[in-house]
Amino acid sequence: MGEVPKQLKPFLFKKGEVANPAGRPKGKTMKEFAREFLLAMTDEDKINFMNSLEPDVVWKMAEGTPPQDVNIHGEIRMPIYLPSTLMEKRELPQITGTNSE
């Protein structure tokens, strides 16, 4: 990380200083609350609840959120299958350059 501008230095935390000295508020977290709420439901209530949600939300609940930081580097090679009649006649399109459409 680079040098912090001097205008911002008074607003930075000092070493050993924390933003919330009292810690997390006492009581249940939303995750704990939701878990207990769902465990208290009957199977029929759970089915009705799941049916009220969007399918992608249900998928994320079951499988987790897909990775959002996917980077593709390098060359992607994909085989192209041509009909044998084109291969026999050698009527193949000419491709020039690397970015053909």
ROTI-531287 format. One record per atom (N, C-alpha, C, CB): residue number from 1; x, y, z. Coordinates in Angstrom, 3 decimals. Atoms other than C-alpha are relative to their C-alpha. Glycine has a CB too. Layout:
% residues N
(pt NUM (X Y Z)),
...
//
This chain:
% residues 101
(pt 1 (0.847 -1.174 0.000)),
(pt 1 (0.000 0.000 0.000)),
(pt 1 (0.890 1.234 0.000)),
(pt 1 (-0.962 0.000 1.218)),
(pt 2 (-0.827 -1.186 0.143)),
(pt 2 (1.299 3.456 -0.829)),
(pt 2 (-0.081 0.924 1.198)),
(pt 2 (-0.391 0.746 -1.231)),
(pt 3 (-0.034 -1.024 -1.052)),
(pt 3 (1.906 6.528 1.292)),
(pt 3 (-1.388 0.635 0.152)),
(pt 3 (1.069 1.092 -0.325)),
(pt 4 (1.292 -0.623 -0.290)),
(pt 4 (-1.204 7.988 2.972)),
(pt 4 (0.164 1.519 -0.062)),
(pt 4 (-0.543 -0.449 1.403)),
(pt 5 (-0.086 -1.469 0.037)),
(pt 5 (-1.861 11.660 2.140)),
(pt 5 (-0.097 0.588 1.402)),
(pt 5 (-1.111 0.586 -0.892)),
(pt 6 (-0.051 -0.567 -1.359)),
(pt 6 (-1.151 13.893 5.162)),
(pt 6 (-1.362 0.524 0.448)),
(pt 6 (1.034 1.130 0.064)),
(pt 7 (1.334 -0.479 -0.388)),
(pt 7 (-4.733 15.253 5.055)),
(pt 7 (-0.826 -1.114 0.658)),
(pt 7 (-0.746 0.551 -1.233)),
(pt 8 (0.771 1.123 -0.537)),
(pt 8 (-6.042 11.760 5.904)),
(pt 8 (0.587 -0.576 1.287)),
(pt 8 (-0.094 -1.087 -1.033)),
(pt 9 (-0.659 0.606 -1.159)),
(pt 9 (-3.552 10.869 8.659)),
(pt 9 (-0.731 0.221 1.321)),
(pt 9 (1.386 0.537 0.116)),
(pt 10 (0.717 -0.155 -1.278)),
(pt 10 (-5.602 12.435 11.516)),
(pt 10 (-1.216 -0.915 0.131)),
(pt 10 (-0.443 1.432 0.163)),
(pt 11 (1.209 0.817 -0.034)),
(pt 11 (-8.527 10.190 10.561)),
(pt 11 (0.283 -1.498 0.026)),
(pt 11 (-0.856 0.322 -1.184)),
(pt 12 (-0.359 1.412 -0.031)),
(pt 12 (-6.627 6.885 10.543)),
(pt 12 (0.095 -0.489 1.439)),
(pt 12 (1.327 -0.238 -0.737)),
(pt 13 (-0.139 0.582 -1.326)),
(pt 13 (-6.647 4.498 13.496)),
(pt 13 (1.468 -0.073 0.378)),
(pt 13 (-0.643 -1.395 0.057)),
(pt 14 (-1.356 0.139 -0.523)),
(pt 14 (-3.537 4.541 15.644)),
(pt 14 (0.240 -1.471 0.313)),
(pt 14 (0.218 0.890 1.270)),
(pt 15 (-0.333 1.383 -0.299)),
(pt 15 (-1.727 1.283 16.379)),
(pt 15 (-0.643 -0.404 1.328)),
(pt 15 (1.536 -0.197 0.047)),
(pt 16 (0.667 0.496 -1.196)),
(pt 16 (-3.768 -0.752 18.891)),
(pt 16 (-1.398 0.551 0.198)),
(pt 16 (0.818 0.317 1.191)),
(pt 17 (1.327 -0.613 -0.100)),
(pt 17 (-6.896 1.380 18.382)),
(pt 17 (-0.970 -0.791 -0.884)),
(pt 17 (0.040 1.516 -0.424)),
(pt 18 (0.994 0.747 0.773)),
(pt 18 (-10.091 -0.355 17.210)),
(pt 18 (-1.235 0.859 -0.221)),
(pt 18 (-0.381 -1.316 0.716)),
(pt 19 (1.184 -0.781 0.365)),
(pt 19 (-13.279 0.935 15.599)),
(pt 19 (-1.161 -0.240 0.960)),
(pt 19 (-0.430 -0.336 -1.420)),
(pt 20 (1.118 0.334 -0.866)),
(pt 20 (-15.625 -0.828 18.008)),
(pt 20 (0.540 -0.605 1.295)),
(pt 20 (-0.981 -0.980 -0.708)),
(pt 21 (-0.631 0.531 -1.213)),
(pt 21 (-14.028 -1.130 21.470)),
(pt 21 (-0.932 -0.865 0.847)),
(pt 21 (0.514 1.136 0.837)),
(pt 22 (0.940 0.804 -0.788)),
(pt 22 (-17.204 -2.599 23.009)),
(pt 22 (-0.228 -1.368 -0.626)),
(pt 22 (-1.333 0.730 0.143)),
(pt 23 (0.197 1.281 0.675)),
(pt 23 (-17.197 -5.439 20.460)),
(pt 23 (-1.389 -0.118 -0.594)),
(pt 23 (0.244 -1.144 0.961)),
(pt 24 (1.304 0.254 0.613)),
(pt 24 (-20.183 -6.995 18.751)),
(pt 24 (-1.089 0.074 1.066)),
(pt 24 (-0.020 -1.385 -0.707)),
(pt 25 (1.091 -0.061 -0.975)),
(pt 25 (-23.527 -6.272 20.439)),
(pt 25 (-0.418 -1.400 0.462)),
(pt 25 (-1.204 0.735 -0.601)),
(pt 26 (0.424 1.283 -0.541)),
(pt 26 (-24.802 -9.061 22.680)),
(pt 26 (-1.299 -0.417 -0.677)),
(pt 26 (-0.178 0.072 1.541)),
(pt 27 (1.217 0.518 0.627)),
(pt 27 (-27.550 -11.280 21.332)),
(pt 27 (0.341 -0.837 -1.213)),
(pt 27 (-0.936 1.143 -0.397)),
(pt 28 (-0.171 0.884 1.149)),
(pt 28 (-28.085 -13.432 18.268)),
(pt 28 (0.444 0.787 -1.228)),
(pt 28 (-1.302 -0.752 -0.296)),
(pt 29 (-0.327 -0.562 1.307)),
(pt 29 (-26.515 -12.764 14.927)),
(pt 29 (-1.173 -0.314 -0.926)),
(pt 29 (1.360 -0.581 -0.567)),
(pt 30 (1.059 0.296 0.971)),
(pt 30 (-28.787 -12.724 11.887)),
(pt 30 (0.087 -1.445 -0.460)),
(pt 30 (0.089 0.946 -1.210)),
(pt 31 (-0.170 1.389 0.423)),
(pt 31 (-27.320 -16.070 10.875)),
(pt 31 (-0.593 -0.949 1.035)),
(pt 31 (1.491 -0.320 -0.226)),
(pt 32 (0.560 0.837 -1.069)),
(pt 32 (-28.209 -17.593 14.260)),
(pt 32 (-1.518 0.109 0.022)),
(pt 32 (0.581 0.404 1.370)),
(pt 33 (1.439 -0.213 -0.002)),
(pt 33 (-31.685 -16.044 14.133)),
(pt 33 (-0.656 -0.763 -1.151)),
(pt 33 (-0.320 1.499 -0.098)),
(pt 34 (0.570 0.668 1.170)),
(pt 34 (-32.343 -17.345 10.599)),
(pt 34 (0.035 -1.512 0.160)),
(pt 34 (0.751 0.409 -1.267)),
(pt 35 (-0.118 1.444 -0.201)),
(pt 35 (-31.087 -20.821 11.496)),
(pt 35 (-1.098 -0.498 0.951)),
(pt 35 (1.402 -0.358 0.557)),
(pt 36 (1.028 0.410 -0.967)),
(pt 36 (-33.400 -21.046 14.542)),
(pt 36 (-1.404 0.152 -0.591)),
(pt 36 (0.118 0.832 1.295)),
(pt 37 (1.300 -0.238 0.635)),
(pt 37 (-36.321 -19.584 12.543)),
(pt 37 (-0.342 -1.153 -0.943)),
(pt 37 (0.005 1.347 -0.771)),
(pt 38 (0.248 1.076 0.963)),
(pt 38 (-35.952 -22.206 9.807)),
(pt 38 (-0.138 -1.347 0.693)),
(pt 38 (1.124 -0.061 -1.029)),
(pt 39 (0.108 1.273 -0.717)),
(pt 39 (-35.433 -25.060 12.273)),
(pt 39 (-1.354 -0.150 0.692)),
(pt 39 (1.121 -0.119 1.027)),
(pt 40 (1.291 0.049 -0.684)),
(pt 40 (-38.694 -24.142 14.023)),
(pt 40 (-1.158 -0.236 -0.968)),
(pt 40 (-0.229 1.290 0.767)),
(pt 41 (1.072 0.167 1.000)),
(pt 41 (-40.702 -24.412 10.742)),
(pt 41 (-0.326 -1.472 -0.213)),
(pt 41 (0.404 0.644 -1.341)),
(pt 42 (0.378 1.349 0.425)),
(pt 42 (-42.645 -27.482 9.737)),
(pt 42 (0.536 -0.205 -1.412)),
(pt 42 (-1.564 -0.212 0.056)),
(pt 43 (-0.468 0.272 1.369)),
(pt 43 (-41.614 -29.202 6.509)),
(pt 43 (-0.863 0.719 -1.029)),
(pt 43 (-0.004 -1.510 -0.280)),
(pt 44 (0.908 -0.686 0.932)),
(pt 44 (-44.688 -27.762 4.782)),
(pt 44 (0.310 1.503 -0.046)),
(pt 44 (-1.480 -0.231 0.414)),
(pt 45 (-0.358 -1.421 -0.043)),
(pt 45 (-43.774 -24.231 5.949)),
(pt 45 (1.319 0.258 -0.740)),
(pt 45 (0.110 0.482 1.463)),
(pt 46 (-1.290 -0.144 0.678)),
(pt 46 (-40.207 -24.751 4.685)),
(pt 46 (-0.176 -0.053 -1.517)),
(pt 46 (0.976 -1.100 0.460)),
(pt 47 (0.255 0.117 1.446)),
(pt 47 (-41.474 -25.856 1.250)),
(pt 47 (-0.659 1.268 -0.520)),
(pt 47 (-0.893 -1.231 -0.307)),
(pt 48 (0.666 -1.243 0.420)),
(pt 48 (-43.784 -22.832 1.032)),
(pt 48 (0.987 1.171 -0.018)),
(pt 48 (-1.185 0.321 0.939)),
(pt 49 (-1.014 -1.056 -0.056)),
(pt 49 (-40.922 -20.560 2.063)),
(pt 49 (0.946 -0.095 -1.191)),
(pt 49 (0.794 -0.082 1.314)),
(pt 50 (-0.924 0.187 1.126)),
(pt 50 (-38.551 -22.047 -0.526)),
(pt 50 (-0.668 0.336 -1.327)),
(pt 50 (0.521 -1.442 -0.031)),
(pt 51 (0.723 -0.312 1.242)),
(pt 51 (-41.212 -21.744 -3.238)),
(pt 51 (-0.222 1.501 -0.173)),
(pt 51 (-1.345 -0.724 -0.021)),
(pt 52 (0.206 -1.445 0.088)),
(pt 52 (-41.569 -18.035 -2.416)),
(pt 52 (1.276 0.734 -0.438)),
(pt 52 (-0.476 0.541 1.350)),
(pt 53 (-1.269 -0.609 0.354)),
(pt 53 (-37.890 -17.396 -3.230)),
(pt 53 (0.310 -0.190 -1.481)),
(pt 53 (1.119 -0.582 0.849)),
(pt 54 (-0.476 0.137 1.376)),
(pt 54 (-36.257 -16.832 -6.612)),
(pt 54 (0.887 -1.247 -0.087)),
(pt 54 (0.785 1.283 -0.460)),
(pt 55 (-0.804 1.226 0.128)),
(pt 55 (-34.604 -20.011 -7.956)),
(pt 55 (1.495 0.221 0.219)),
(pt 55 (-0.211 -0.602 -1.364)),
(pt 56 (-1.438 -0.219 -0.189)),
(pt 56 (-31.131 -18.427 -7.982)),
(pt 56 (0.348 0.190 1.477)),
(pt 56 (0.462 1.220 -0.806)),
(pt 57 (-0.231 -0.154 -1.440)),
(pt 57 (-31.482 -17.551 -4.274)),
(pt 57 (0.021 -1.376 0.661)),
(pt 57 (-1.094 0.903 0.647)),
(pt 58 (0.038 1.362 -0.546)),
(pt 58 (-32.408 -21.163 -3.473)),
(pt 58 (1.290 -0.725 -0.362)),
(pt 58 (-1.238 -0.784 -0.534)),
(pt 59 (-1.251 0.639 0.424)),
(pt 59 (-29.401 -22.349 -5.501)),
(pt 59 (1.166 0.476 0.856)),
(pt 59 (0.282 0.291 -1.485)),
(pt 60 (-1.092 -0.539 -0.808)),
(pt 60 (-27.061 -20.016 -3.611)),
(pt 60 (-0.074 -0.500 1.438)),
(pt 60 (-0.026 1.526 -0.023)),
(pt 61 (0.150 0.530 -1.350)),
(pt 61 (-28.503 -21.230 -0.300)),
(pt 61 (0.543 -1.425 0.070)),
(pt 61 (-1.478 0.036 0.437)),
(pt 62 (-0.413 1.400 0.001)),
(pt 62 (-27.769 -24.823 -1.285)),
(pt 62 (1.468 -0.172 -0.368)),
(pt 62 (-0.860 -0.790 -0.958)),
(pt 63 (-1.340 0.225 0.548)),
(pt 63 (-24.499 -24.475 -3.205)),
(pt 63 (1.001 1.107 0.316)),
(pt 63 (-0.091 -0.160 -1.477)),
(pt 64 (-0.890 -1.132 -0.229)),
(pt 64 (-23.077 -21.106 -2.158)),
(pt 64 (0.051 0.897 -1.227)),
(pt 64 (1.407 -0.486 0.363)),
(pt 65 (-0.103 -0.946 1.097)),
(pt 65 (-22.452 -18.060 -4.298)),
(pt 65 (1.168 -0.403 -0.904)),
(pt 65 (0.183 1.447 0.532)),
(pt 66 (-1.104 0.348 0.902)),
(pt 66 (-20.410 -18.862 -7.420)),
(pt 66 (1.125 1.029 0.088)),
(pt 66 (-0.504 -0.106 -1.450)),
(pt 67 (-1.118 -0.943 -0.042)),
(pt 67 (-16.938 -17.292 -7.576)),
(pt 67 (-0.247 1.192 -0.924)),
(pt 67 (1.304 -0.705 -0.389)),
(pt 68 (0.214 -1.213 0.777)),
(pt 68 (-17.068 -13.693 -8.804)),
(pt 68 (1.289 0.551 -0.583)),
(pt 68 (-0.656 1.048 0.853)),
(pt 69 (-1.283 -0.543 0.417)),
(pt 69 (-13.371 -13.202 -9.469)),
(pt 69 (0.713 -0.911 -0.992)),
(pt 69 (0.880 0.233 1.207)),
(pt 70 (-0.562 0.915 0.978)),
(pt 70 (-12.842 -15.523 -12.402)),
(pt 70 (0.766 0.798 -1.053)),
(pt 70 (-1.112 -0.859 -0.656)),
(pt 71 (-0.831 -0.622 1.021)),
(pt 71 (-9.999 -14.456 -14.676)),
(pt 71 (0.436 -1.077 -0.985)),
(pt 71 (1.234 0.719 0.632)),
(pt 72 (-0.439 0.930 1.029)),
(pt 72 (-9.211 -16.147 -17.952)),
(pt 72 (1.219 0.602 -0.671)),
(pt 72 (-1.134 -0.296 -1.037)),
(pt 73 (-1.238 -0.451 0.629)),
(pt 73 (-5.671 -15.831 -19.211)),
(pt 73 (0.409 -1.026 -1.041)),
(pt 73 (1.131 0.210 1.053)),
(pt 74 (-0.524 0.912 1.009)),
(pt 74 (-4.159 -17.287 -22.298)),
(pt 74 (-0.974 -0.208 -1.138)),
(pt 74 (0.342 -1.327 0.624)),
(pt 75 (0.744 0.286 1.215)),
(pt 75 (-5.614 -18.816 -25.385)),
(pt 75 (-1.036 -1.072 0.277)),
(pt 75 (0.942 -0.437 -1.131)),
(pt 76 (1.056 1.002 -0.130)),
(pt 76 (-8.886 -20.710 -25.538)),
(pt 76 (-0.090 -0.738 -1.322)),
(pt 76 (-1.379 0.649 0.387)),
(pt 77 (0.084 0.805 1.219)),
(pt 77 (-8.902 -23.550 -28.033)),
(pt 77 (-1.265 -0.832 0.066)),
(pt 77 (1.259 -0.910 -0.175)),
(pt 78 (1.230 0.763 0.057)),
(pt 78 (-12.155 -25.086 -29.122)),
(pt 78 (-0.046 -0.711 -1.347)),
(pt 78 (-1.249 0.915 0.206)),
(pt 79 (0.045 0.704 1.279)),
(pt 79 (-12.436 -27.805 -31.749)),
(pt 79 (-1.240 0.404 -0.800)),
(pt 79 (0.016 -1.523 0.225)),
(pt 80 (1.110 -0.308 0.901)),
(pt 80 (-14.610 -27.023 -34.736)),
(pt 80 (-0.207 -1.230 -0.875)),
(pt 80 (0.284 1.297 -0.871)),
(pt 81 (0.310 1.186 0.782)),
(pt 81 (-16.324 -29.964 -36.394)),
(pt 81 (-0.707 0.425 -1.278)),
(pt 81 (-0.872 -0.995 0.813)),
(pt 82 (0.560 -0.341 1.303)),
(pt 82 (-17.020 -29.619 -40.099)),
(pt 82 (-0.618 -1.241 -0.625)),
(pt 82 (1.084 0.600 -0.929)),
(pt 83 (0.596 1.156 0.701)),
(pt 83 (-19.322 -31.820 -42.165)),
(pt 83 (1.014 -0.611 -0.970)),
(pt 83 (-1.291 0.426 -0.769)),
(pt 84 (-0.965 0.690 0.864)),
(pt 84 (-17.411 -34.420 -44.152)),
(pt 84 (-0.099 0.475 -1.441)),
(pt 84 (-0.217 -1.510 0.061)),
(pt 85 (0.126 -0.487 1.379)),
(pt 85 (-18.800 -33.007 -47.417)),
(pt 85 (0.866 1.228 -0.226)),
(pt 85 (-1.463 0.326 -0.325)),
(pt 86 (-0.873 -1.158 0.133)),
(pt 86 (-16.964 -29.745 -46.794)),
(pt 86 (1.462 -0.413 0.002)),
(pt 86 (-0.264 0.996 1.122)),
(pt 87 (-1.381 0.459 -0.081)),
(pt 87 (-13.800 -31.592 -45.884)),
(pt 87 (0.434 -0.624 -1.331)),
(pt 87 (0.164 -1.014 1.152)),
(pt 88 (-0.316 0.656 1.264)),
(pt 88 (-13.965 -33.655 -49.098)),
(pt 88 (0.200 1.021 -1.116)),
(pt 88 (-1.107 -0.983 -0.380)),
(pt 89 (-0.071 -1.002 1.059)),
(pt 89 (-14.535 -30.600 -51.309)),
(pt 89 (1.051 1.066 0.299)),
(pt 89 (-1.359 0.654 -0.193)),
(pt 90 (-0.969 -0.999 -0.445)),
(pt 90 (-11.989 -28.548 -49.347)),
(pt 90 (-0.557 1.416 -0.119)),
(pt 90 (1.288 -0.120 -0.808)),
(pt 91 (0.643 -1.316 0.006)),
(pt 91 (-14.462 -25.686 -49.189)),
(pt 91 (0.060 0.572 1.410)),
(pt 91 (-1.480 -0.090 -0.505)),
(pt 92 (-0.185 -0.499 -1.347)),
(pt 92 (-13.026 -24.354 -45.982)),
(pt 92 (0.191 1.505 -0.037)),
(pt 92 (1.194 -0.684 0.680)),
(pt 93 (-0.194 -1.459 -0.038)),
(pt 93 (-13.262 -20.673 -45.043)),
(pt 93 (1.435 0.322 0.374)),
(pt 93 (-0.977 0.666 1.003)),
(pt 94 (-1.356 -0.445 -0.331)),
(pt 94 (-9.950 -18.837 -44.901)),
(pt 94 (-0.076 0.910 1.220)),
(pt 94 (0.670 0.742 -1.212)),
(pt 95 (-0.021 -0.791 -1.218)),
(pt 95 (-9.202 -17.431 -41.467)),
(pt 95 (1.317 0.744 0.059)),
(pt 95 (-0.199 -0.885 1.258)),
(pt 96 (-1.213 -0.790 -0.120)),
(pt 96 (-6.751 -14.590 -41.094)),
(pt 96 (-0.007 0.704 1.331)),
(pt 96 (0.130 1.010 -1.152)),
(pt 97 (-0.082 -0.677 -1.290)),
(pt 97 (-5.529 -12.989 -37.877)),
(pt 97 (-0.377 -0.923 1.128)),
(pt 97 (-0.888 1.220 0.017)),
(pt 98 (0.317 0.821 -1.177)),
(pt 98 (-6.199 -14.168 -34.348)),
(pt 98 (-1.420 0.209 0.500)),
(pt 98 (0.969 0.303 1.117)),
(pt 99 (1.354 -0.295 -0.464)),
(pt 99 (-9.597 -12.542 -33.744)),
(pt 99 (-0.992 -0.166 -1.127)),
(pt 99 (-0.085 1.416 0.572)),
(pt 100 (0.953 0.230 1.080)),
(pt 100 (-11.790 -14.166 -36.344)),
(pt 100 (-1.384 -0.156 0.572)),
(pt 100 (0.382 -1.235 -0.825)),
(pt 101 (1.392 0.112 -0.453)),
(pt 101 (-15.553 -14.110 -36.116)),
(pt 101 (-0.714 -1.085 -0.750)),
(pt 101 (-0.741 1.319 -0.172)),
//
